[in-house]
Amino acid sequence: MESFISRSTFIVSKMSFLAVWIVFLISSSSFTSTEAYDALDPEGNITMKWDVMSWTPDGYVAVVTMFNFQKYRHIPSPGWTLGWKWAKKEVIWSMVGAQTTEQGDCSKYKGNLPHCCKKDPTVVDLLPGTPYNQQIANCCKGGVMNSWVQDPGNAASSFQISVGAAGTTNKTVRVPRNFTLMGPGPGYTCGPAKVVRPTKFVTPDTRRTTQAMMTWNITCTYSQFLARRTPTCCVSLSSFYNETIVGCPTCACGCQNNKTESGACLDPDTPHLASVVSPPTKKGTILPPLVQCTRHMCPIRVHWHVKQNYKEYWRVKITITNFNYRLNYSQWNMVAQHPNLDNITQIFSFNYKSLSPYAGLNDTAMLWGMKFYNDFLSEAGPLGNVQSEILFRKDQSIFTFEKGWAFPRRIYFNGDNCVMPSPDTYPFLPSGGFRTELSVFSALLFPLLLVFFLFSA
């Protein structure tokens, strides 16, 4: 009997430990975290292809091309910055379509000096307007690369590089290592260079095919957490059936604090606002970001308003507002996730493309501005917003205004995940009956805590 009791006590203690562990896992998963893996673009990356086109007496000439295979994340101005470390004592004799930021120590060379002698060169794109004899295809855009869905024709960037003091055959060439990519800030992590089958090129008349001497690829993936530890956008909600306007969560992107650096945020009613935003500075001085003082302190707010209800349709109005006084957004885009996005009847003043990250799932859409109309989101102020309306056709099997169904599940702006309000604060139907004040997390946590206390009692 004593053996049975002791064994039961042991089992109960193990179950109590298991209950505590489950509670810990659920509580940990309830916090917002941003990982390198993007659920809405699981295969998104920037791939660099390094094609050795010809050999030289002491090295080779290569064409380096970066392809932005990310569906909705682009590299804005001031553009990309690429770096690596040479495997041996290579130097860069010349470049076309790009340049290194430093030449390094080339004192051991006489006569013609290399373009760069650094062990770890840093390369940037040339600016638009570069003379034609210094250009190659897909270069000279100031490092800007658009996303693959939004503008595939401008989702690549290339430059030519002549490398010396290197191998002159496939067996003696050593691939560079420790690749880094800034786009324009941190966030990208690059893997090692992998030698692949040489790239083949078809002549314009399609009658002849040539190939590179040697090719290696480098793949870089993005992490919002590595890019910045605080979010950059938030979401607010409202509806025609409830007077409640759910604002962005307080301190979603930071908090107003008297101890913060001067100019961290600016009250819109500040006298002489323009002179504060753009003070006299020396040429080339880069001013720090300056956002409007708000409860949420986010540079970007996306407002989703459920506007109207019809017999077979329903309408939503989307407003994107810029609260940053010193930054505008060209070629901006927004990604939304909602079950009814697979049945859009009409969208006004925005471009639209359905995204299907997984087979059989069509609840994600990408929106962006129309060229020369609203593809440019101005700085904070009267013109610092863009708007659109979406008309959805109802799917009667799933459509409802109850329990916040009409609001998005997730919003991205320029590839960054925006902070959503808590689901228990969403505007509810006035006749929705009893409204529980428990969050989803609380509803999951309560029974687990009950089990824990029952077994540990």
DRENMAR-709896 format. One line per 2 residues: their letters; for each residue x, y, z of N, C-alpha, C. Coordinates in steps of 0.1 Angstrom, whole numbers, m for minus. Layout:
N
a) X,Y,Z,X,Y,Z,X,Y,Z | ...
This chain:
457
me) 8,m12,0,0,0,0,9,13,0 | 19,12,9,28,24,9,35,26,m4
sf) 38,15,m11,45,15,m24,36,22,m34 | 23,18,m33,13,24,m43,11,39,m40
is) 11,43,m27,9,57,m24,21,65,m29 | 33,60,m26,45,67,m30,46,68,m45
rs) 42,58,m52,42,58,m67,32,68,m72 | 20,69,m66,10,79,m70,15,93,m68
tf) 22,95,m56,28,108,m53,38,112,m64 | 46,103,m68,56,105,m78,50,109,m91
iv) 39,102,m95,32,105,m108,26,119,m107 | 20,122,m95,13,135,m94,24,146,m95
sk) 35,144,m88,46,154,m89,51,156,m103 | 52,145,m111,56,147,m125,46,154,m133
ms) 33,151,m130,23,158,m138,22,173,m134 | 25,176,m122,26,190,m117,37,197,m125
fl) 49,190,m125,60,196,m133,57,199,m147 | 50,189,m153,46,190,m167,36,201,m169
av) 27,203,m160,17,214,m161,24,227,m160 | 34,229,m151,42,241,m150,49,244,m163
wi) 55,233,m169,63,235,m181,54,239,m193 | 42,234,m193,33,238,m204,29,252,m202
vf) 26,256,m190,22,270,m187,33,279,m191 | 46,275,m188,58,283,m192,59,285,m207
li) 57,274,m214,58,274,m229,47,283,m235 | 35,282,m230,24,290,m236,26,305,m232
ss) 31,308,m220,33,322,m216,45,328,m224 | 55,319,m227,66,324,m235,62,327,m249
ss) 53,319,m255,48,321,m269,39,333,m270 | 33,337,m259,24,348,m259,30,362,m262
ft) 43,363,m259,50,375,m261,53,377,m276 | 53,389,m280,56,392,m294,71,390,m297
st) 75,383,m307,88,381,m311,89,381,m326 | 100,385,m331,103,386,m345,115,377,m349
ea) 112,367,m357,123,358,m360,128,360,m374 | 139,353,m377,145,355,m391,135,349,m401
yd) 128,338,m397,119,332,m407,106,341,m408 | 102,343,m420,90,351,m423,79,342,m428
al) 69,341,m420,58,331,m424,51,335,m436 | 50,348,m440,43,352,m452,52,352,m464
dp) 65,350,m462,74,350,m474,85,340,m470 | 82,327,m468,91,317,m463,104,315,m471
eg) 103,318,m484,115,316,m493,121,329,m497 | 117,340,m491,123,353,m495,137,354,m491
ni) 146,359,m500,160,361,m497,166,370,m507 | 178,375,m505,186,381,m515,197,372,m519
tm) 198,368,m532,208,359,m537,218,367,m545 | 231,365,m542,242,371,m549,248,361,m558
kw) 249,364,m571,255,354,m580,268,361,m585 | 279,354,m583,293,359,m587,298,350,m599
dv) 297,356,m611,301,349,m623,315,354,m628 | 324,344,m628,338,347,m633,337,346,m649
ms) 338,358,m655,336,358,m670,348,356,m678 | 360,359,m672,372,357,m680,384,357,m670
wt) 395,352,m675,408,351,m667,417,363,m671 | 425,368,m662,435,378,m665,448,372,m661
pd) 460,379,m664,473,373,m660,474,370,m646 | 468,378,m637,469,376,m623,456,374,m615
gy) 445,371,m623,433,369,m616,421,367,m625 | 410,375,m623,399,372,m631,390,385,m632
va) 381,385,m641,370,395,m642,357,389,m639 | 349,394,m630,336,388,m626,325,398,m627
vv) 313,393,m629,301,402,m628,293,397,m616 | 291,405,m606,283,402,m594,269,408,m596
tm) 259,399,m594,245,404,m595,237,400,m582 | 230,409,m577,222,406,m565,207,406,m570
fn) 200,396,m566,186,394,m569,178,395,m556 | 168,404,m556,160,405,m544,147,396,m547
fq) 148,384,m541,137,375,m542,127,376,m531 | 127,387,m524,117,389,m513,105,395,m520
ky) 93,390,m516,81,394,m523,77,408,m520 | 79,413,m507,75,426,m504,85,435,m496
rh) 97,430,m494,107,438,m487,117,443,m497 | 119,456,m498,128,462,m507,140,469,m500
ip) 150,473,m507,161,480,m501,159,495,m506 | 156,504,m496,154,518,m500,166,526,m500
sp) 165,539,m503,177,548,m502,181,549,m488 | 194,550,m485,206,552,m494,211,539,m500
gw) 204,528,m500,208,517,m507,217,506,m500 | 220,496,m507,227,485,m501,242,488,m500
tl) 248,481,m490,263,481,m488,267,467,m487 | 277,463,m495,281,449,m495,296,448,m491
gw) 298,438,m483,312,436,m478,316,421,m478 | 329,418,m478,334,404,m477,348,405,m472
kw) 354,393,m470,368,392,m467,375,383,m477 | 386,387,m483,393,379,m492,399,367,m486
ak) 400,356,m493,405,343,m488,421,344,m488 | 427,351,m498,441,352,m498,445,367,m498
ke) 454,371,m507,458,385,m507,453,393,m519 | 441,390,m523,436,396,m535,434,411,m534
vi) 434,418,m546,432,432,m547,422,434,m558 | 415,446,m557,406,449,m568,412,459,m577
ws) 415,455,m589,421,464,m599,412,475,m604 | 400,471,m607,390,481,m612,376,476,m610
mv) 366,485,m610,352,482,m609,344,490,m619 | 333,485,m623,324,491,m632,310,490,m626
ga) 303,501,m624,289,500,m618,289,501,m603 | 300,501,m597,301,502,m582,315,507,m578
qt) 317,509,m565,330,513,m560,331,510,m546 | 344,508,m542,346,506,m527,347,519,m520
te) 343,519,m507,343,532,m500,357,536,m496 | 367,527,m495,380,530,m492,390,523,m501
qg) 401,529,m504,411,523,m512,420,514,m504 | 424,517,m492,433,509,m484,447,512,m487
dc) 456,504,m482,470,507,m483,476,499,m496 | 478,507,m506,484,502,m519,498,506,m521
sk) 505,509,m511,519,515,m512,529,505,m518 | 526,492,m518,536,483,m524,535,482,m539
yk) 525,489,m545,523,489,m559,529,502,m565 | 535,501,m577,540,512,m584,534,513,m597
gn) 533,525,m602,526,527,m615,511,527,m613 | 504,518,m620,490,517,m619,486,512,m605
lp) 478,520,m598,474,515,m584,461,508,m585 | 459,498,m577,446,491,m577,435,500,m571
hc) 423,497,m575,411,504,m570,410,502,m555 | 413,490,m550,412,488,m535,421,476,m531
ck) 429,479,m520,438,469,m515,434,463,m501 | 422,467,m497,418,462,m484,415,447,m483
kd) 418,441,m472,415,427,m470,399,425,m469 | 392,435,m464,378,434,m463,371,446,m469
pt) 370,446,m482,365,458,m489,350,460,m486 | 345,472,m487,331,476,m486,327,483,m499
vv) 316,477,m505,312,481,m519,299,488,m518 | 297,499,m526,284,505,m527,281,508,m542
dl) 268,509,m545,264,511,m559,267,526,m563 | 269,528,m576,270,542,m581,257,548,m582
lp) 257,562,m582,244,569,m583,239,571,m597 | 226,573,m598,220,576,m611,227,588,m618
gt) 229,588,m631,236,598,m637,251,596,m639 | 255,584,m635,269,580,m637,272,579,m652
py) 284,584,m657,287,583,m671,286,569,m677 | 281,568,m689,278,555,m695,290,545,m695
nq) 302,551,m697,314,542,m697,318,536,m684 | 311,540,m673,313,534,m660,301,526,m655
qi) 292,523,m665,280,515,m662,280,502,m668 | 272,493,m661,268,480,m668,253,478,m665
an) 247,468,m671,233,466,m669,229,464,m654 | 218,470,m650,213,469,m636,222,476,m626
cc) 230,485,m630,238,492,m620,233,507,m618 | 239,513,m609,238,528,m608,224,533,m604
kg) 218,527,m594,205,531,m589,206,536,m575 | 218,539,m571,220,544,m557,218,533,m547
gv) 219,520,m551,217,509,m542,203,505,m539 | 194,511,m546,179,508,m543,175,496,m551
mn) 169,487,m544,163,475,m551,149,473,m547 | 140,472,m556,126,470,m553,123,456,m550
sw) 111,453,m545,107,440,m541,103,432,m554 | 103,419,m553,101,411,m565,87,412,m570
vq) 77,413,m561,63,414,m566,60,428,m571 | 65,438,m564,61,452,m567,67,457,m580
dp) 80,454,m582,87,459,m595,98,449,m598 | 95,437,m604,106,428,m607,117,433,m616
gn) 113,443,m625,123,448,m634,134,456,m627 | 132,460,m615,142,468,m607,145,461,m594
aa) 144,448,m594,147,440,m582,161,433,m583 | 170,439,m591,183,433,m592,193,445,m593
ss) 205,442,m589,216,452,m590,229,445,m593 | 237,451,m602,249,444,m607,261,453,m608
fq) 273,447,m607,285,455,m609,296,445,m615 | 306,451,m621,317,443,m626,330,445,m618
is) 338,435,m615,349,436,m607,361,429,m613 | 373,435,m613,385,429,m618,394,426,m606
vg) 396,413,m604,404,409,m592,418,405,m595 | 428,410,m588,442,406,m590,447,399,m578
aa) 460,393,m580,466,385,m570,458,374,m565 | 450,368,m575,441,357,m572,444,345,m581
gt) 437,335,m579,439,323,m588,435,326,m602 | 440,318,m611,437,320,m626,431,308,m632
tn) 426,299,m624,419,287,m629,408,283,m618 | 399,274,m622,389,270,m613,394,264,m601
kt) 406,258,m602,412,250,m590,420,259,m581 | 424,271,m586,433,279,m578,425,292,m572
vr) 414,294,m577,406,306,m572,400,302,m559 | 400,311,m549,394,309,m536,383,319,m534
vp) 371,314,m531,359,322,m529,361,331,m517 | 356,344,m518,356,352,m506,347,346,m495
rn) 349,352,m483,341,347,m471,336,358,m463 | 329,355,m453,323,365,m443,316,376,m450
ft) 307,373,m459,299,383,m466,289,390,m456 | 288,403,m458,278,411,m451,270,420,m461
lm) 258,422,m457,249,430,m465,241,439,m456 | 242,452,m459,234,462,m452,223,467,m462
gp) 211,468,m457,201,472,m467,190,482,m463 | 193,495,m460,206,500,m459,212,498,m445
gp) 204,495,m435,209,492,m421,211,478,m419 | 213,473,m407,214,459,m404,202,451,m405
gy) 203,438,m405,191,430,m406,193,417,m414 | 203,418,m423,206,407,m432,217,398,m427
tc) 216,385,m428,226,376,m424,229,367,m437 | 242,367,m441,246,360,m453,253,347,m450
gp) 250,337,m458,256,324,m456,269,324,m464 | 276,312,m463,289,311,m471,287,310,m486
ak) 297,314,m493,297,313,m508,297,298,m511 | 288,294,m521,288,280,m525,290,279,m540
vv) 300,272,m544,303,270,m559,292,262,m565 | 286,267,m576,275,260,m583,279,259,m598
rp) 270,253,m605,272,251,m619,274,265,m626 | 283,267,m635,285,280,m642,272,285,m648
tk) 270,297,m647,258,304,m653,259,303,m668 | 248,301,m675,248,301,m690,241,313,m695
fv) 246,319,m706,240,332,m711,236,329,m726 | 225,334,m729,219,332,m743,221,346,m750
tp) 226,345,m762,228,358,m770,215,364,m774 | 214,377,m776,201,383,m780,194,376,m791
dt) 201,371,m801,194,364,m812,190,350,m809 | 193,345,m796,190,332,m791,197,321,m799
rr) 207,324,m807,213,313,m815,226,308,m809 | 230,314,m798,243,309,m792,242,310,m777
tt) 248,301,m770,249,301,m756,263,300,m751 | 266,309,m742,280,310,m736,278,307,m721
qa) 289,305,m714,288,303,m700,300,309,m692 | 298,311,m679,308,317,m671,319,306,m668
mm) 331,311,m665,342,302,m662,339,295,m649 | 333,302,m640,331,297,m626,320,305,m620
tw) 311,300,m611,301,307,m605,299,302,m590 | 297,312,m582,293,309,m568,282,318,m563
ni) 274,313,m555,262,320,m549,263,323,m535 | 258,334,m530,257,337,m516,242,341,m513
tc) 236,335,m503,222,338,m499,222,346,m486 | 214,357,m486,212,365,m474,198,365,m470
ty) 195,363,m458,181,364,m453,179,375,m443 | 167,380,m441,164,392,m433,158,388,m420
sq) 161,395,m409,155,394,m396,151,407,m391 | 138,410,m388,134,423,m383,140,425,m369
fl) 142,414,m362,148,416,m348,163,420,m349 | 170,415,m359,184,420,m361,184,434,m366
ar) 174,438,m374,174,451,m380,172,462,m369 | 162,459,m360,159,469,m349,151,461,m339
rt) 154,465,m326,147,458,m315,133,464,m312 | 130,475,m318,117,481,m316,109,481,m329
pt) 96,479,m329,88,479,m341,88,493,m348 | 84,493,m360,84,506,m368,70,510,m372
cc) 60,502,m369,46,506,m373,36,499,m364 | 24,504,m364,14,499,m356,0,500,m363
vs) m10,494,m358,m23,493,m365,m34,498,m355 | m43,506,m360,m55,511,m353,m67,506,m360
ls) m78,505,m353,m91,499,m359,m103,508,m355 | m113,507,m364,m126,513,m361,m136,507,m371
sf) m149,510,m368,m160,504,m376,m172,513,m376 | m181,511,m385,m193,518,m386,m203,514,m375
yn) m202,502,m370,m212,496,m361,m208,498,m346 | m197,505,m344,m193,508,m330,m185,521,m330
et) m189,530,m320,m182,543,m320,m168,542,m314 | m164,531,m309,m151,529,m303,m140,529,m314
iv) m130,538,m312,m118,538,m321,m107,532,m313 | m102,520,m317,m91,514,m310,m78,519,m316
gc) m71,526,m308,m58,532,m313,m47,522,m312 | m35,526,m317,m24,517,m316,m21,515,m301
pt) m15,503,m298,m12,501,m284,m2,512,m278 | m4,515,m266,5,525,m260,20,520,m260
ca) 29,529,m263,43,525,m264,46,514,m273 | 38,513,m284,40,502,m294,54,502,m300
cg) 59,514,m302,73,515,m308,82,522,m299 | 78,525,m287,87,532,m278,78,541,m269
cq) 84,547,m259,76,556,m250,82,569,m249 | 74,579,m247,79,593,m245,86,593,m231
nn) 98,598,m230,105,598,m218,113,611,m217 | 113,617,m206,120,630,m204,135,628,m205
kt) 139,615,m203,154,613,m203,159,609,m217 | 150,608,m226,155,605,m240,162,617,m246
es) 169,614,m257,177,624,m263,169,635,m268 | 174,647,m268,167,659,m273,163,657,m288
ga) 150,660,m291,146,658,m304,141,644,m308 | 140,635,m298,135,622,m301,121,622,m306
cl) 113,632,m302,99,633,m307,96,648,m306 | 86,652,m314,83,666,m316,68,668,m315
dp) 63,677,m307,49,680,m306,45,688,m319 | 34,684,m326,30,690,m338,26,705,m337
dt) 23,709,m324,19,723,m322,32,732,m318 | 43,726,m319,56,734,m316,57,746,m325
ph) 59,758,m319,61,770,m327,73,768,m337 | 72,774,m348,83,774,m358,87,759,m361
la) 77,751,m364,79,737,m366,89,734,m377 | 88,741,m388,97,738,m399,112,740,m396
sv) 115,751,m388,129,754,m385,134,743,m375 | 125,737,m367,130,727,m358,132,714,m365
vs) 124,711,m375,125,699,m383,138,699,m392 | 140,711,m398,152,713,m407,160,724,m402
pp) 168,722,m392,177,733,m387,189,735,m396 | 195,747,m395,207,749,m403,218,739,m399
tk) 224,732,m409,235,723,m406,245,724,m417 | 257,718,m414,268,718,m424,264,708,m435
kg) 270,710,m446,267,702,m458,271,688,m455 | 262,678,m458,265,664,m456,261,659,m443
ti) 256,667,m434,252,663,m421,239,655,m422 | 238,644,m416,226,635,m416,219,638,m402
lp) 207,643,m403,199,645,m391,193,632,m386 | 192,631,m372,186,618,m367,171,618,m369
pl) 165,606,m368,150,606,m370,143,614,m360 | 132,620,m365,124,628,m356,109,625,m359
vq) 103,619,m349,89,615,m351,80,624,m342 | 67,624,m346,57,632,m339,54,625,m326
ct) 53,633,m315,50,628,m302,36,622,m302 | 35,609,m300,22,602,m299,22,592,m288
rh) 11,586,m285,10,576,m274,18,563,m279 | 18,561,m292,24,548,m297,39,550,m301
mc) 42,562,m305,56,566,m309,61,558,m321 | 52,554,m330,55,547,m342,57,557,m354
pi) 67,555,m362,68,563,m374,56,561,m384 | 51,549,m384,40,546,m394,28,540,m386
rv) 16,545,m390,3,539,m384,m5,535,m396 | m11,523,m395,m20,518,m405,m34,517,m399
hw) m43,525,m404,m57,524,m398,m66,516,m407 | m73,507,m401,m83,498,m408,m97,501,m403
hv) m105,507,m412,m119,511,m408,m129,503,m416 | m137,495,m409,m148,488,m416,m159,498,m419
kq) m161,502,m431,m168,514,m435,m183,511,m438 | m186,501,m446,m200,499,m450,m203,484,m451
ny) m216,481,m450,m221,468,m452,m232,468,m462 | m231,459,m472,m241,457,m482,m247,443,m482
ke) m256,440,m490,m262,427,m490,m252,416,m494 | m244,418,m504,m235,408,m509,m220,413,m508
yw) m218,425,m503,m205,431,m502,m203,438,m489 | m190,441,m486,m187,450,m475,m174,458,m478
rv) m172,469,m472,m162,479,m477,m153,483,m465 | m140,484,m468,m130,488,m458,m122,500,m463
ki) m119,509,m454,m110,520,m458,m97,519,m451 | m86,520,m458,m73,519,m452,m66,532,m453
ti) m60,537,m442,m52,550,m442,m39,547,m436 | m28,550,m443,m15,549,m439,m9,563,m436
tn) m5,565,m423,0,579,m419,14,578,m415 | 22,588,m420,36,589,m417,38,599,m405
fn) 44,595,m394,46,604,m383,61,608,m382 | 68,605,m392,83,608,m392,85,621,m400
yr) 90,631,m393,92,645,m399,104,645,m409 | 113,635,m408,125,636,m416,127,624,m425
ln) 116,617,m428,118,605,m436,105,604,m444 | 106,603,m458,95,599,m466,97,585,m471
ys) 87,579,m477,88,565,m481,84,564,m496 | 94,562,m505,91,560,m519,90,545,m521
qw) 81,541,m531,79,527,m534,75,519,m521 | 67,525,m513,62,518,m501,53,507,m505
nm) 51,498,m495,41,487,m497,35,482,m484 | 24,476,m484,17,471,m473,12,457,m475
va) 13,448,m466,8,434,m467,m2,432,m456 | m13,427,m460,m24,424,m450,m28,409,m451
qh) m32,404,m440,m37,390,m439,m51,390,m433 | m61,385,m441,m75,384,m437,m81,374,m446
pn) m91,366,m440,m97,355,m447,m104,359,m460 | m109,372,m461,m117,376,m472,m109,382,m483
ld) m95,383,m481,m87,388,m492,m86,379,m504 | m92,368,m504,m92,359,m515,m104,362,m524
ni) m112,373,m521,m124,376,m528,m126,391,m529 | m115,398,m534,m116,413,m535,m123,416,m549
tq) m134,424,m548,m141,428,m560,m135,440,m566 | m131,450,m558,m125,462,m564,m116,469,m553
if) m105,475,m557,m97,482,m549,m94,496,m555 | m95,507,m548,m94,520,m553,m81,526,m550
sf) m74,532,m560,m62,540,m559,m50,533,m554 | m50,520,m552,m38,512,m548,m37,501,m558
ny) m24,496,m560,m22,484,m567,m24,472,m558 | m27,460,m563,m30,449,m555,m25,436,m561
ks) m19,427,m553,m16,414,m558,m18,404,m546 | m24,393,m550,m26,383,m540,m13,375,m538
ls) m10,372,m525,2,364,m522,m3,351,m516 | 3,340,m521,0,327,m516,12,320,m511
py) 15,323,m498,28,317,m492,27,302,m491 | 15,296,m491,14,282,m490,3,277,m499
ag) 4,265,m504,m6,259,m513,m19,259,m506 | m30,263,m513,m43,262,m508,m47,274,m498
ln) m37,283,m495,m40,294,m486,m39,307,m493 | m50,314,m494,m50,327,m502,m56,338,m494
dt) m51,340,m482,m56,351,m473,m47,362,m471 | m37,364,m480,m27,374,m479,m26,382,m492
am) m25,396,m490,m25,404,m502,m14,415,m500 | m8,420,m510,1,430,m510,m5,443,m517
lw) m4,454,m511,m9,467,m516,2,477,m517 | 2,485,m528,12,495,m529,6,506,m538
gm) 13,518,m538,7,530,m545,9,529,m560 | 1,537,m566,1,538,m581,13,548,m585
kf) 20,544,m595,32,552,m599,27,566,m603 | 35,576,m598,33,590,m600,20,595,m594
yn) 13,587,m586,1,592,m580,2,592,m565 | 4,580,m559,5,579,m544,15,568,m540
df) 25,566,m549,36,557,m545,46,563,m536 | 44,576,m533,53,584,m525,46,588,m512
ls) 50,584,m501,44,588,m488,53,599,m482 | 47,611,m482,55,622,m477,57,622,m462
ea) 66,631,m458,69,632,m443,57,636,m436 | 58,635,m422,47,639,m413,42,653,m417
gp) 28,654,m417,22,667,m420,9,665,m428 | 4,675,m433,m9,674,m441,m9,664,m452
lg) 3,663,m459,4,654,m470,10,640,m467 | 12,638,m454,19,626,m450,10,614,m448
nv) 0,611,m457,m8,600,m456,m13,596,m470 | m16,583,m471,m22,578,m484,m34,569,m479
qs) m45,569,m488,m57,562,m485,m62,554,m496 | m70,543,m493,m76,535,m503,m88,528,m497
ei) m97,523,m505,m109,516,m501,m109,502,m508 | m113,492,m501,m114,479,m507,m128,474,m506
lf) m134,469,m517,m147,463,m517,m146,447,m518 | m151,441,m507,m150,426,m506,m164,420,m510
rk) m163,409,m517,m176,401,m519,m177,391,m507 | m189,390,m501,m190,382,m489,m190,367,m493
dq) m184,360,m485,m185,345,m485,m194,342,m473 | m207,339,m476,m217,337,m465,m214,326,m456
si) m205,317,m460,m202,306,m451,m193,310,m439 | m185,321,m441,m176,325,m431,m178,340,m427
ft) m185,348,m434,m186,362,m431,m194,365,m418 | m189,374,m411,m195,379,m398,m188,391,m394
fe) m196,400,m387,m190,411,m380,m187,408,m365 | m190,397,m361,m188,393,m347,m174,390,m344
kg) m170,392,m331,m157,388,m326,m145,393,m333 | m147,405,m339,m136,411,m346,m131,404,m359
wa) m140,396,m365,m137,389,m377,m133,399,m389 | m139,410,m389,m137,420,m400,m124,427,m400
fp) m116,425,m390,m103,432,m389,m92,422,m393 | m80,428,m397,m69,420,m402,m63,412,m391
rr) m57,401,m396,m50,392,m386,m35,397,m385 | m30,403,m395,m16,408,m395,m14,419,m405
iy) m6,429,m402,m3,439,m412,13,441,m412 | 18,442,m424,32,446,m426,33,459,m433
fn) 43,467,m430,46,479,m438,60,479,m442 | 63,479,m455,77,478,m460,84,466,m454
gd) 77,455,m453,83,443,m448,84,441,m433 | 81,451,m425,82,450,m411,68,447,m405
nc) 67,438,m396,55,434,m389,50,445,m380 | 38,449,m381,32,460,m373,26,455,m361
vm) 26,463,m350,20,459,m337,5,461,m338 | m2,450,m336,m17,450,m336,m22,452,m322
ps) m34,458,m321,m41,459,m308,m44,445,m303 | m47,444,m290,m51,432,m284,m65,428,m289
pd) m67,415,m293,m80,411,m298,m92,414,m289 | m90,415,m276,m101,417,m267,m105,432,m266
ty) m97,441,m274,m101,455,m274,m108,458,m288 | m109,449,m297,m115,452,m310,m129,457,m308
pf) m134,466,m317,m148,471,m317,m157,459,m319 | m166,457,m310,m176,446,m311,m189,451,m315
lp) m198,442,m321,m211,445,m324,m219,449,m312 | m227,460,m312,m234,464,m300,m243,453,m295
sg) m249,445,m304,m258,434,m300,m251,421,m299 | m238,421,m297,m230,409,m297,m232,401,m285
gf) m240,405,m275,m242,398,m263,m231,400,m253 | m230,390,m244,m220,391,m234,m206,391,m240
rt) m198,401,m236,m184,403,m241,m175,399,m230 | m168,388,m232,m158,384,m222,m146,393,m222
el) m141,396,m210,m130,404,m208,m117,397,m207 | m118,383,m209,m106,375,m209,m100,375,m223
sv) m87,376,m223,m80,375,m236,m78,360,m240 | m74,358,m252,m72,344,m257,m62,337,m248
fs) m51,344,m245,m41,338,m237,m46,334,m223 | m55,343,m217,m61,340,m204,m70,328,m205
al) m77,327,m216,m86,315,m217,m78,302,m218 | m67,303,m224,m58,291,m225,m51,288,m212
lf) m47,298,m205,m39,297,m193,m48,292,m181 | m60,296,m180,m68,293,m169,m70,278,m166
pl) m74,270,m177,m76,256,m174,m63,249,m171 | m52,254,m176,m39,248,m173,m35,250,m159
ll) m38,263,m154,m35,266,m140,m44,257,m131 | m57,255,m135,m66,247,m127,m61,233,m126
vf) m56,227,m137,m50,214,m136,m38,213,m127 | m30,224,m128,m18,224,m120,m21,224,m105
fl) m31,233,m101,m34,233,m87,m41,221,m82 | m49,215,m91,m56,202,m87,m46,191,m84
fs) m36,190,m93,m26,179,m91,m16,182,m80 | m14,195,m78,m3,198,m68,m9,200,m54
a) m23,200,m53,m29,201,m40,m27,189,m31
